[in-house]
Amino acid sequence: MKIEYEVENGTDEEITVGGNLEEYDGAGNKGEFYPLDNTMDTLQPGKKLNGVAHFGVESGPIEIYFQPLLSFDNPAVFKVDLK
């Protein structure tokens, strides 16, 4: 599965983008991260970046967790039905 996402840096410091996503399938199994053309970059304050991540998926629906690296905040969770 290919996930395309947009990140906007709303902080006053540079952030790292990439490795911020986790994917879980309909059975609650964590998806395997596939080393394809995934985004690994930095992002300056107030700027945006379009990113890509790839995962192996067994069944849906899936949950995608996003949490900035080195953050102690709760992750954002997105639920997606597969077609």
Gaussian input, Z-matrix of N, CA and C with variables (Angstrom, degrees):
# hf/3-21g

backbone

0 1
 N
 C     1     B1
 C     2     B2     1     A1
 N     3     B3     2     A2     1     D1
 C     4     B4     3     A3     2     D2
 C     5     B5     4     A4     3     D3
 N     6     B6     5     A5     4     D4
 C     7     B7     6     A6     5     D5
 C     8     B8     7     A7     6     D6
 N     9     B9     8     A8     7     D7
 C    10    B10     9     A9     8     D8
 C    11    B11    10    A10     9     D9
 N    12    B12    11    A11    10    D10
 C    13    B13    12    A12    11    D11
 C    14    B14    13    A13    12    D12
 N    15    B15    14    A14    13    D13
 C    16    B16    15    A15    14    D14
 C    17    B17    16    A16    15    D15
 N    18    B18    17    A17    16    D16
 C    19    B19    18    A18    17    D17
 C    20    B20    19    A19    18    D18
 N    21    B21    20    A20    19    D19
 C    22    B22    21    A21    20    D20
 C    23    B23    22    A22    21    D21
 N    24    B24    23    A23    22    D22
 C    25    B25    24    A24    23    D23
 C    26    B26    25    A25    24    D24
 N    27    B27    26    A26    25    D25
 C    28    B28    27    A27    26    D26
 C    29    B29    28    A28    27    D27
 N    30    B30    29    A29    28    D28
 C    31    B31    30    A30    29    D29
 C    32    B32    31    A31    30    D30
 N    33    B33    32    A32    31    D31
 C    34    B34    33    A33    32    D32
 C    35    B35    34    A34    33    D33
 N    36    B36    35    A35    34    D34
 C    37    B37    36    A36    35    D35
 C    38    B38    37    A37    36    D36
 N    39    B39    38    A38    37    D37
 C    40    B40    39    A39    38    D38
 C    41    B41    40    A40    39    D39
 N    42    B42    41    A41    40    D40
 C    43    B43    42    A42    41    D41
 C    44    B44    43    A43    42    D42
 N    45    B45    44    A44    43    D43
 C    46    B46    45    A45    44    D44
 C    47    B47    46    A46    45    D45
 N    48    B48    47    A47    46    D46
 C    49    B49    48    A48    47    D47
 C    50    B50    49    A49    48    D48
 N    51    B51    50    A50    49    D49
 C    52    B52    51    A51    50    D50
 C    53    B53    52    A52    51    D51
 N    54    B54    53    A53    52    D52
 C    55    B55    54    A54    53    D53
 C    56    B56    55    A55    54    D54
 N    57    B57    56    A56    55    D55
 C    58    B58    57    A57    56    D56
 C    59    B59    58    A58    57    D57
 N    60    B60    59    A59    58    D58
 C    61    B61    60    A60    59    D59
 C    62    B62    61    A61    60    D60
 N    63    B63    62    A62    61    D61
 C    64    B64    63    A63    62    D62
 C    65    B65    64    A64    63    D63
 N    66    B66    65    A65    64    D64
 C    67    B67    66    A66    65    D65
 C    68    B68    67    A67    66    D66
 N    69    B69    68    A68    67    D67
 C    70    B70    69    A69    68    D68
 C    71    B71    70    A70    69    D69
 N    72    B72    71    A71    70    D70
 C    73    B73    72    A72    71    D71
 C    74    B74    73    A73    72    D72
 N    75    B75    74    A74    73    D73
 C    76    B76    75    A75    74    D74
 C    77    B77    76    A76    75    D75
 N    78    B78    77    A77    76    D76
 C    79    B79    78    A78    77    D77
 C    80    B80    79    A79    78    D78
 N    81    B81    80    A80    79    D79
 C    82    B82    81    A81    80    D80
 C    83    B83    82    A82    81    D81
 N    84    B84    83    A83    82    D82
 C    85    B85    84    A84    83    D83
 C    86    B86    85    A85    84    D84
 N    87    B87    86    A86    85    D85
 C    88    B88    87    A87    86    D86
 C    89    B89    88    A88    87    D87
 N    90    B90    89    A89    88    D88
 C    91    B91    90    A90    89    D89
 C    92    B92    91    A91    90    D90
 N    93    B93    92    A92    91    D91
 C    94    B94    93    A93    92    D92
 C    95    B95    94    A94    93    D93
 N    96    B96    95    A95    94    D94
 C    97    B97    96    A96    95    D95
 C    98    B98    97    A97    96    D96
 N    99    B99    98    A98    97    D97
 C   100   B100    99    A99    98    D98
 C   101   B101   100   A100    99    D99
 N   102   B102   101   A101   100   D100
 C   103   B103   102   A102   101   D101
 C   104   B104   103   A103   102   D102
 N   105   B105   104   A104   103   D103
 C   106   B106   105   A105   104   D104
 C   107   B107   106   A106   105   D105
 N   108   B108   107   A107   106   D106
 C   109   B109   108   A108   107   D107
 C   110   B110   109   A109   108   D108
 N   111   B111   110   A110   109   D109
 C   112   B112   111   A111   110   D110
 C   113   B113   112   A112   111   D111
 N   114   B114   113   A113   112   D112
 C   115   B115   114   A114   113   D113
 C   116   B116   115   A115   114   D114
 N   117   B117   116   A116   115   D115
 C   118   B118   117   A117   116   D116
 C   119   B119   118   A118   117   D117
 N   120   B120   119   A119   118   D118
 C   121   B121   120   A120   119   D119
 C   122   B122   121   A121   120   D120
 N   123   B123   122   A122   121   D121
 C   124   B124   123   A123   122   D122
 C   125   B125   124   A124   123   D123
 N   126   B126   125   A125   124   D124
 C   127   B127   126   A126   125   D125
 C   128   B128   127   A127   126   D126
 N   129   B129   128   A128   127   D127
 C   130   B130   129   A129   128   D128
 C   131   B131   130   A130   129   D129
 N   132   B132   131   A131   130   D130
 C   133   B133   132   A132   131   D131
 C   134   B134   133   A133   132   D132
 N   135   B135   134   A134   133   D133
 C   136   B136   135   A135   134   D134
 C   137   B137   136   A136   135   D135
 N   138   B138   137   A137   136   D136
 C   139   B139   138   A138   137   D137
 C   140   B140   139   A139   138   D138
 N   141   B141   140   A140   139   D139
 C   142   B142   141   A141   140   D140
 C   143   B143   142   A142   141   D141
 N   144   B144   143   A143   142   D142
 C   145   B145   144   A144   143   D143
 C   146   B146   145   A145   144   D144
 N   147   B147   146   A146   145   D145
 C   148   B148   147   A147   146   D146
 C   149   B149   148   A148   147   D147
 N   150   B150   149   A149   148   D148
 C   151   B151   150   A150   149   D149
 C   152   B152   151   A151   150   D150
 N   153   B153   152   A152   151   D151
 C   154   B154   153   A153   152   D152
 C   155   B155   154   A154   153   D153
 N   156   B156   155   A155   154   D154
 C   157   B157   156   A156   155   D155
 C   158   B158   157   A157   156   D156
 N   159   B159   158   A158   157   D157
 C   160   B160   159   A159   158   D158
 C   161   B161   160   A160   159   D159
 N   162   B162   161   A161   160   D160
 C   163   B163   162   A162   161   D161
 C   164   B164   163   A163   162   D162
 N   165   B165   164   A164   163   D163
 C   166   B166   165   A165   164   D164
 C   167   B167   166   A166   165   D165
 N   168   B168   167   A167   166   D166
 C   169   B169   168   A168   167   D167
 C   170   B170   169   A169   168   D168
 N   171   B171   170   A170   169   D169
 C   172   B172   171   A171   170   D170
 C   173   B173   172   A172   171   D171
 N   174   B174   173   A173   172   D172
 C   175   B175   174   A174   173   D173
 C   176   B176   175   A175   174   D174
 N   177   B177   176   A176   175   D175
 C   178   B178   177   A177   176   D176
 C   179   B179   178   A178   177   D177
 N   180   B180   179   A179   178   D178
 C   181   B181   180   A180   179   D179
 C   182   B182   181   A181   180   D180
 N   183   B183   182   A182   181   D181
 C   184   B184   183   A183   182   D182
 C   185   B185   184   A184   183   D183
 N   186   B186   185   A185   184   D184
 C   187   B187   186   A186   185   D185
 C   188   B188   187   A187   186   D186
 N   189   B189   188   A188   187   D187
 C   190   B190   189   A189   188   D188
 C   191   B191   190   A190   189   D189
 N   192   B192   191   A191   190   D190
 C   193   B193   192   A192   191   D191
 C   194   B194   193   A193   192   D192
 N   195   B195   194   A194   193   D193
 C   196   B196   195   A195   194   D194
 C   197   B197   196   A196   195   D195
 N   198   B198   197   A197   196   D196
 C   199   B199   198   A198   197   D197
 C   200   B200   199   A199   198   D198
 N   201   B201   200   A200   199   D199
 C   202   B202   201   A201   200   D200
 C   203   B203   202   A202   201   D201
 N   204   B204   203   A203   202   D202
 C   205   B205   204   A204   203   D203
 C   206   B206   205   A205   204   D204
 N   207   B207   206   A206   205   D205
 C   208   B208   207   A207   206   D206
 C   209   B209   208   A208   207   D207
 N   210   B210   209   A209   208   D208
 C   211   B211   210   A210   209   D209
 C   212   B212   211   A211   210   D210
 N   213   B213   212   A212   211   D211
 C   214   B214   213   A213   212   D212
 C   215   B215   214   A214   213   D213
 N   216   B216   215   A215   214   D214
 C   217   B217   216   A216   215   D215
 C   218   B218   217   A217   216   D216
 N   219   B219   218   A218   217   D217
 C   220   B220   219   A219   218   D218
 C   221   B221   220   A220   219   D219
 N   222   B222   221   A221   220   D220
 C   223   B223   222   A222   221   D221
 C   224   B224   223   A223   222   D222
 N   225   B225   224   A224   223   D223
 C   226   B226   225   A225   224   D224
 C   227   B227   226   A226   225   D225
 N   228   B228   227   A227   226   D226
 C   229   B229   228   A228   227   D227
 C   230   B230   229   A229   228   D228
 N   231   B231   230   A230   229   D229
 C   232   B232   231   A231   230   D230
 C   233   B233   232   A232   231   D231
 N   234   B234   233   A233   232   D232
 C   235   B235   234   A234   233   D233
 C   236   B236   235   A235   234   D234
 N   237   B237   236   A236   235   D235
 C   238   B238   237   A237   236   D236
 C   239   B239   238   A238   237   D237
 N   240   B240   239   A239   238   D238
 C   241   B241   240   A240   239   D239
 C   242   B242   241   A241   240   D240
 N   243   B243   242   A242   241   D241
 C   244   B244   243   A243   242   D242
 C   245   B245   244   A244   243   D243
 N   246   B246   245   A245   244   D244
 C   247   B247   246   A246   245   D245
 C   248   B248   247   A247   246   D246

   B1=1.4282
   B2=1.5291
   B3=1.3217
   B4=1.4637
   B5=1.5238
   B6=1.3233
   B7=1.4604
   B8=1.5240
   B9=1.3289
   B10=1.4569
   B11=1.5186
   B12=1.3223
   B13=1.4565
   B14=1.5261
   B15=1.3401
   B16=1.4604
   B17=1.5146
   B18=1.3246
   B19=1.4619
   B20=1.5205
   B21=1.3344
   B22=1.4566
   B23=1.5191
   B24=1.3087
   B25=1.4586
   B26=1.5256
   B27=1.3135
   B28=1.4535
   B29=1.5162
   B30=1.3405
   B31=1.4622
   B32=1.5240
   B33=1.3271
   B34=1.4590
   B35=1.5293
   B36=1.3530
   B37=1.4630
   B38=1.5250
   B39=1.3161
   B40=1.4596
   B41=1.5319
   B42=1.3378
   B43=1.4576
   B44=1.5272
   B45=1.3216
   B46=1.4576
   B47=1.5138
   B48=1.3255
   B49=1.4632
   B50=1.5225
   B51=1.3127
   B52=1.4609
   B53=1.5150
   B54=1.3035
   B55=1.4562
   B56=1.5143
   B57=1.3430
   B58=1.4615
   B59=1.5260
   B60=1.3383
   B61=1.4658
   B62=1.5154
   B63=1.3302
   B64=1.4647
   B65=1.5176
   B66=1.3343
   B67=1.4710
   B68=1.5222
   B69=1.3473
   B70=1.4626
   B71=1.5197
   B72=1.3440
   B73=1.4644
   B74=1.5208
   B75=1.3334
   B76=1.4576
   B77=1.5126
   B78=1.3496
   B79=1.4553
   B80=1.5272
   B81=1.3465
   B82=1.4620
   B83=1.5121
   B84=1.3492
   B85=1.4595
   B86=1.5273
   B87=1.3185
   B88=1.4596
   B89=1.5152
   B90=1.3391
   B91=1.4542
   B92=1.5170
   B93=1.3295
   B94=1.4574
   B95=1.5261
   B96=1.3277
   B97=1.4575
   B98=1.5249
   B99=1.3217
   B100=1.4620
   B101=1.5233
   B102=1.3316
   B103=1.4750
   B104=1.5302
   B105=1.3112
   B106=1.4628
   B107=1.5246
   B108=1.3152
   B109=1.4731
   B110=1.5292
   B111=1.3296
   B112=1.4611
   B113=1.5295
   B114=1.3111
   B115=1.4534
   B116=1.5185
   B117=1.3092
   B118=1.4644
   B119=1.5208
   B120=1.3446
   B121=1.4598
   B122=1.5213
   B123=1.3183
   B124=1.4576
   B125=1.5177
   B126=1.3338
   B127=1.4605
   B128=1.5234
   B129=1.3298
   B130=1.4635
   B131=1.5375
   B132=1.3330
   B133=1.4710
   B134=1.5314
   B135=1.3407
   B136=1.4555
   B137=1.5153
   B138=1.3316
   B139=1.4622
   B140=1.5280
   B141=1.3497
   B142=1.4637
   B143=1.5195
   B144=1.3211
   B145=1.4563
   B146=1.5219
   B147=1.3241
   B148=1.4633
   B149=1.5168
   B150=1.3342
   B151=1.4510
   B152=1.5158
   B153=1.3392
   B154=1.4585
   B155=1.5246
   B156=1.3359
   B157=1.4624
   B158=1.5267
   B159=1.3337
   B160=1.4705
   B161=1.5269
   B162=1.3399
   B163=1.4626
   B164=1.5233
   B165=1.3278
   B166=1.4530
   B167=1.5164
   B168=1.3281
   B169=1.4632
   B170=1.5188
   B171=1.3342
   B172=1.4595
   B173=1.5246
   B174=1.3385
   B175=1.4636
   B176=1.5272
   B177=1.3108
   B178=1.4647
   B179=1.5017
   B180=1.3022
   B181=1.4625
   B182=1.5246
   B183=1.3232
   B184=1.4574
   B185=1.5193
   B186=1.3249
   B187=1.4570
   B188=1.5201
   B189=1.3313
   B190=1.4554
   B191=1.5220
   B192=1.3179
   B193=1.4576
   B194=1.5238
   B195=1.3348
   B196=1.4590
   B197=1.5127
   B198=1.3346
   B199=1.4596
   B200=1.5247
   B201=1.3318
   B202=1.4642
   B203=1.5244
   B204=1.3207
   B205=1.4609
   B206=1.5211
   B207=1.3087
   B208=1.4660
   B209=1.5213
   B210=1.3364
   B211=1.4621
   B212=1.5249
   B213=1.3236
   B214=1.4573
   B215=1.5228
   B216=1.3452
   B217=1.4568
   B218=1.5285
   B219=1.3260
   B220=1.4613
   B221=1.5209
   B222=1.3384
   B223=1.4646
   B224=1.5179
   B225=1.3276
   B226=1.4690
   B227=1.5183
   B228=1.3377
   B229=1.4659
   B230=1.5266
   B231=1.3380
   B232=1.4626
   B233=1.5142
   B234=1.3327
   B235=1.4700
   B236=1.5109
   B237=1.3530
   B238=1.4581
   B239=1.5250
   B240=1.3333
   B241=1.4630
   B242=1.5244
   B243=1.3250
   B244=1.4555
   B245=1.5093
   B246=1.3252
   B247=1.4619
   B248=1.4996
   A1=107.58
   A2=115.08
   A3=121.41
   A4=108.70
   A5=116.62
   A6=122.55
   A7=107.22
   A8=116.23
   A9=121.82
   A10=107.82
   A11=116.80
   A12=120.31
   A13=110.31
   A14=115.50
   A15=121.75
   A16=108.20
   A17=116.29
   A18=122.54
   A19=108.20
   A20=116.30
   A21=121.33
   A22=108.09
   A23=116.43
   A24=121.45
   A25=109.45
   A26=116.41
   A27=122.45
   A28=113.26
   A29=116.70
   A30=120.16
   A31=109.42
   A32=116.11
   A33=120.30
   A34=111.70
   A35=116.24
   A36=121.45
   A37=110.13
   A38=116.35
   A39=121.83
   A40=109.13
   A41=117.41
   A42=121.24
   A43=109.74
   A44=116.21
   A45=122.67
   A46=108.52
   A47=116.73
   A48=122.66
   A49=108.25
   A50=115.69
   A51=122.14
   A52=108.48
   A53=116.75
   A54=119.62
   A55=112.17
   A56=116.95
   A57=121.95
   A58=112.34
   A59=117.94
   A60=121.59
   A61=111.79
   A62=115.83
   A63=123.87
   A64=106.61
   A65=116.48
   A66=121.36
   A67=108.48
   A68=115.85
   A69=122.24
   A70=108.43
   A71=116.84
   A72=119.73
   A73=111.09
   A74=116.07
   A75=122.16
   A76=114.29
   A77=117.44
   A78=121.36
   A79=112.24
   A80=117.18
   A81=121.14
   A82=114.43
   A83=117.71
   A84=121.54
   A85=110.40
   A86=115.54
   A87=119.96
   A88=109.71
   A89=116.45
   A90=121.72
   A91=111.80
   A92=114.92
   A93=120.83
   A94=109.72
   A95=116.57
   A96=122.67
   A97=108.40
   A98=117.58
   A99=121.84
   A100=109.29
   A101=118.07
   A102=121.38
   A103=112.17
   A104=116.84
   A105=121.85
   A106=108.50
   A107=118.78
   A108=121.41
   A109=111.20
   A110=116.34
   A111=122.30
   A112=110.90
   A113=115.95
   A114=121.82
   A115=110.96
   A116=116.17
   A117=123.97
   A118=104.94
   A119=117.50
   A120=120.32
   A121=109.46
   A122=116.13
   A123=122.39
   A124=107.76
   A125=115.61
   A126=121.26
   A127=109.38
   A128=116.23
   A129=122.55
   A130=110.55
   A131=117.33
   A132=121.48
   A133=112.26
   A134=115.61
   A135=122.25
   A136=115.17
   A137=118.51
   A138=122.07
   A139=110.29
   A140=115.67
   A141=123.09
   A142=110.34
   A143=115.86
   A144=122.28
   A145=108.68
   A146=117.38
   A147=122.36
   A148=107.76
   A149=116.31
   A150=121.44
   A151=112.73
   A152=115.03
   A153=123.28
   A154=108.88
   A155=116.89
   A156=123.19
   A157=108.20
   A158=116.89
   A159=122.29
   A160=110.30
   A161=116.02
   A162=122.33
   A163=110.02
   A164=115.70
   A165=121.42
   A166=108.66
   A167=117.40
   A168=122.51
   A169=109.36
   A170=117.06
   A171=121.48
   A172=112.44
   A173=116.23
   A174=119.80
   A175=109.15
   A176=115.76
   A177=121.10
   A178=110.16
   A179=117.83
   A180=125.54
   A181=110.41
   A182=116.74
   A183=120.42
   A184=110.27
   A185=114.57
   A186=122.02
   A187=107.45
   A188=115.87
   A189=122.08
   A190=107.51
   A191=116.28
   A192=122.53
   A193=108.38
   A194=116.48
   A195=121.52
   A196=108.99
   A197=115.77
   A198=121.11
   A199=107.93
   A200=118.17
   A201=119.76
   A202=111.21
   A203=115.66
   A204=120.43
   A205=109.70
   A206=116.30
   A207=124.48
   A208=113.55
   A209=117.08
   A210=121.11
   A211=109.72
   A212=116.26
   A213=121.29
   A214=111.19
   A215=117.30
   A216=121.90
   A217=109.71
   A218=116.13
   A219=119.83
   A220=109.74
   A221=117.29
   A222=119.10
   A223=111.75
   A224=115.73
   A225=121.25
   A226=106.80
   A227=117.22
   A228=121.65
   A229=108.53
   A230=115.48
   A231=122.02
   A232=108.43
   A233=117.65
   A234=122.41
   A235=108.52
   A236=115.94
   A237=121.75
   A238=109.68
   A239=116.90
   A240=121.24
   A241=108.54
   A242=116.56
   A243=121.16
   A244=109.70
   A245=117.00
   A246=122.02
   A247=110.16
   D1=136.42
   D2=176.25
   D3=-105.40
   D4=126.09
   D5=177.66
   D6=-108.98
   D7=123.92
   D8=173.63
   D9=-108.18
   D10=133.08
   D11=-176.26
   D12=-144.49
   D13=161.79
   D14=175.75
   D15=-120.73
   D16=135.37
   D17=178.26
   D18=-120.53
   D19=134.91
   D20=172.33
   D21=-118.10
   D22=128.75
   D23=-179.62
   D24=-83.49
   D25=102.13
   D26=179.84
   D27=-92.70
   D28=12.04
   D29=179.50
   D30=-98.84
   D31=179.27
   D32=176.67
   D33=-103.03
   D34=16.61
   D35=178.60
   D36=-132.58
   D37=156.85
   D38=175.00
   D39=-63.35
   D40=140.38
   D41=177.04
   D42=-121.22
   D43=160.24
   D44=175.43
   D45=-98.02
   D46=134.96
   D47=178.46
   D48=-119.20
   D49=134.00
   D50=-178.19
   D51=121.79
   D52=136.16
   D53=-175.26
   D54=75.63
   D55=14.51
   D56=-177.62
   D57=-92.99
   D58=-6.22
   D59=-173.59
   D60=-110.34
   D61=145.30
   D62=168.00
   D63=-129.34
   D64=146.25
   D65=179.84
   D66=-127.13
   D67=136.45
   D68=177.77
   D69=-126.10
   D70=136.60
   D71=-178.50
   D72=-84.47
   D73=-177.29
   D74=-176.63
   D75=-61.89
   D76=-22.01
   D77=178.05
   D78=-92.78
   D79=2.17
   D80=179.54
   D81=87.00
   D82=9.07
   D83=179.90
   D84=-84.05
   D85=135.35
   D86=178.32
   D87=-70.87
   D88=131.63
   D89=-179.29
   D90=-74.74
   D91=148.73
   D92=178.57
   D93=-80.69
   D94=129.27
   D95=178.14
   D96=-75.61
   D97=123.37
   D98=-179.02
   D99=-96.40
   D100=128.63
   D101=-177.66
   D102=-81.19
   D103=71.09
   D104=177.75
   D105=-103.16
   D106=-138.75
   D107=-178.84
   D108=-85.44
   D109=56.13
   D110=-178.55
   D111=-77.90
   D112=149.93
   D113=179.95
   D114=-78.27
   D115=128.58
   D116=171.54
   D117=-139.22
   D118=109.81
   D119=-172.40
   D120=-160.68
   D121=179.74
   D122=172.59
   D123=-117.74
   D124=160.84
   D125=-176.49
   D126=-140.63
   D127=125.40
   D128=-178.50
   D129=-76.43
   D130=158.21
   D131=179.97
   D132=-54.51
   D133=135.83
   D134=176.80
   D135=76.66
   D136=3.00
   D137=-177.10
   D138=-103.69
   D139=162.97
   D140=-179.44
   D141=-118.10
   D142=156.85
   D143=178.43
   D144=-146.82
   D145=136.81
   D146=172.23
   D147=-94.88
   D148=124.59
   D149=-175.67
   D150=-118.32
   D151=166.55
   D152=179.75
   D153=-139.11
   D154=140.55
   D155=173.69
   D156=-141.72
   D157=148.46
   D158=-179.76
   D159=-123.03
   D160=138.45
   D161=179.74
   D162=-139.52
   D163=153.34
   D164=169.99
   D165=-86.02
   D166=136.68
   D167=-176.61
   D168=-127.67
   D169=132.37
   D170=178.18
   D171=-93.77
   D172=-43.68
   D173=-177.40
   D174=-158.17
   D175=161.61
   D176=179.44
   D177=-112.77
   D178=178.34
   D179=-6.42
   D180=-67.53
   D181=165.51
   D182=-179.00
   D183=-117.56
   D184=162.22
   D185=173.43
   D186=-122.56
   D187=133.55
   D188=177.43
   D189=-113.66
   D190=125.79
   D191=179.29
   D192=-106.61
   D193=129.75
   D194=175.98
   D195=-121.20
   D196=127.57
   D197=176.86
   D198=-147.06
   D199=123.13
   D200=177.62
   D201=-56.03
   D202=145.02
   D203=177.98
   D204=-59.21
   D205=142.82
   D206=178.95
   D207=63.46
   D208=21.36
   D209=177.83
   D210=-98.98
   D211=143.19
   D212=176.56
   D213=-103.85
   D214=2.71
   D215=176.75
   D216=-72.93
   D217=158.56
   D218=175.37
   D219=-66.29
   D220=143.70
   D221=179.53
   D222=-71.55
   D223=154.15
   D224=169.72
   D225=-78.74
   D226=137.77
   D227=-177.89
   D228=-119.88
   D229=129.11
   D230=178.69
   D231=-119.09
   D232=127.81
   D233=177.94
   D234=-102.18
   D235=130.93
   D236=-173.88
   D237=-132.35
   D238=132.07
   D239=172.47
   D240=-88.73
   D241=135.07
   D242=178.62
   D243=-87.80
   D244=144.38
   D245=177.09
   D246=-123.37

